[in-house]
Amino acid sequence: MAISTIDKELLKYFTQLDEPQKRSLLTMLKTFLKPAAEEVSVEAYNRELDEAMERISRGEFTSLETLEKEMQSW
């Protein structure tokens, strides 16, 4: 199976990300693949929030200032 141009471009950018950025992007991409009608339980939602807060407390996030600097090179 041939790799499309957009697949190549996605791979190019994905490989430039650090691990926390890759995890964040992967989480976001997974939301696109979930059926729209799928409901999340309160427990699952709270668990996702707790996990996100843990990542933040470990410093695994991109600050607005860092993102703005990165955007200047796009």
C-alpha positions in Angstrom: 0.0 0.0 0.0 1.4 3.4 -1.0 1.8 6.1 1.5 -0.1 9.2 0.6 1.4 12.7 0.6 -0.6 13.7 3.6 0.6 10.6 5.5 4.2 11.5 4.8 3.6 15.1 5.9 1.9 14.0 9.1 4.8 11.6 9.9 7.3 14.4 9.2 5.7 16.6 11.8 4.9 13.9 14.3 8.5 12.8 14.5 9.5 16.4 15.5 7.4 16.3 18.6 8.6 15.4 22.1 7.0 12.6 24.0 4.4 14.7 26.0 3.4 16.4 22.7 3.0 13.0 21.0 0.8 11.7 23.9 -1.3 14.8 23.7 -1.8 14.6 20.0 -2.5 10.9 20.1 -5.2 11.5 22.7 -6.7 14.2 20.5 -6.6 12.0 17.4 -8.3 9.1 19.2 -11.3 11.5 19.9 -11.8 11.8 16.2 -12.2 8.0 15.9 -14.8 7.6 18.6 -18.4 7.5 17.5 -20.1 10.9 18.0 -22.9 9.3 20.0 -20.5 7.6 22.5 -21.1 9.0 25.9 -18.4 9.2 28.6 -19.3 8.3 32.1 -18.7 10.7 34.9 -16.1 8.3 36.3 -14.2 8.1 33.0 -14.4 11.9 32.6 -13.0 12.5 36.1 -10.3 9.9 35.5 -9.2 11.7 32.3 -9.1 15.0 34.2 -7.0 13.4 37.0 -4.6 12.0 34.4 -4.3 15.4 32.7 -3.7 17.1 36.1 -0.9 14.5 36.8 0.7 15.3 33.5 0.6 19.0 34.2 2.1 18.5 37.7 5.0 16.6 36.1 5.5 19.5 33.7 4.3 17.5 30.7 2.6 20.3 28.8 3.4 23.1 26.4 3.1 26.6 27.7 1.4 29.3 25.7 4.7 31.2 25.4 6.5 28.1 24.1 3.7 27.4 21.6 3.8 30.9 20.4 7.6 30.7 19.8 7.1 27.3 18.0 4.4 28.9 15.8 6.7 31.6 14.6 8.8 28.9 12.8 5.8 27.4 11.0 
